[in-house]
Amino acid sequence: MSTSASFKEKMAILVIDDEPDFNEVFVDMLKRNSYKNVTDVGSGEEAIAYFKENPVDIAFIDLDLPDINGIDLIGKLRAINPDTEFIIITGFGSLDYAIKAMQMDVGAFLEKPISADKFVRTLEEVMIKYQLKIENQQFLFDIEKANKEILFLNDLLVNNVDDLNQSLLLTMVQIEKLNPTEEQKKVLRLFQQSIRKNARLTRNIRKLELVNSKTEASLKKIELSSTLNNVINRLRNDYSDKNFEIIGEITEERHVRADNDLLHLLSELFLISILNDPSPNIKINLEFSHTVREETNYLKINVKAFQVKHVYDQKDIADPSDLKTKVSEQSFQDLGPFIINSLLRLYNGYVELPDDETNNLIDLYIPKSDK
């Protein structure tokens, strides 16, 4: 990576040295090498005053100034402009000063006498470091700006979908008052599916934002059987038109290290099958076992359900057209698997996809919690 002439011209360079002849020679040399914005001062006091009034990208600083030690001056100047890169100049070699310079994270350490070639070459190296730092800061700023825009668009989407749901609900109420025909009832069922799908989408968008702000401090001991019962009851209420059965030893007391959103994780896991299984009698089989990996005790939940592996495994595809097959109620995978992954990462758990041609098996590993 090299520095362009335009970048050199924009660089604000300050030479801080109490030897006027040294300053004159090197300021002139820098200007002849395309560095147009170069200034020199002869003391720490002048340097501090200059920093307060002017931006400085790179500063050459003599350690042995008449009014202040160069190391101490760097601390004062950094308090004014933390982004400035410093190149230390000294008339005497000292291991102690070199160590202090390293601790101050200066760009370079030059010992007099300094050749013109070494002076310019060192400046070029520090400039590259400075340029990378500025580009990285801009990159982080752009990411933060993009994140804010995404959050704004998410909120806008959620609010618009909520408004749409309200409109659909009002339409349903009006149609129901008219003693609807069978054809109209079909339309009502389509409205119901759209409302339910939209509500789930907005709920998951909000949940993803919430999960990303969580820390491990929110984790606690969660009793699994009561959570499973709550999940089943909620799904039966929300999806009363779906005839599903969750089979397994779900009443046995088990404890895992998670948080209250374990309920949401399990709901999204079961919905993969409930929403996609065309069977009139949907069955979801759960098997529980314990395993130890890398000195961590896990509760393993083996889930056998319609296309659960197939749908989950396609969570990272780039385009809806890449789906291998279409599912019954939705043409493209929703946010469910992302919710599952985000929460499992928070819990320090993980997912395994067994080698299964039916695409009906998935294994969840959640750290156990002692009773």
Summary of the structure (lengths in Angstrom):
residues: 371
radius of gyration: 32.6
end to end distance: 58.0
largest distance: 99.5
contacts: 1069
relative contact order: 0.07
helix: 52%
strand: 19%
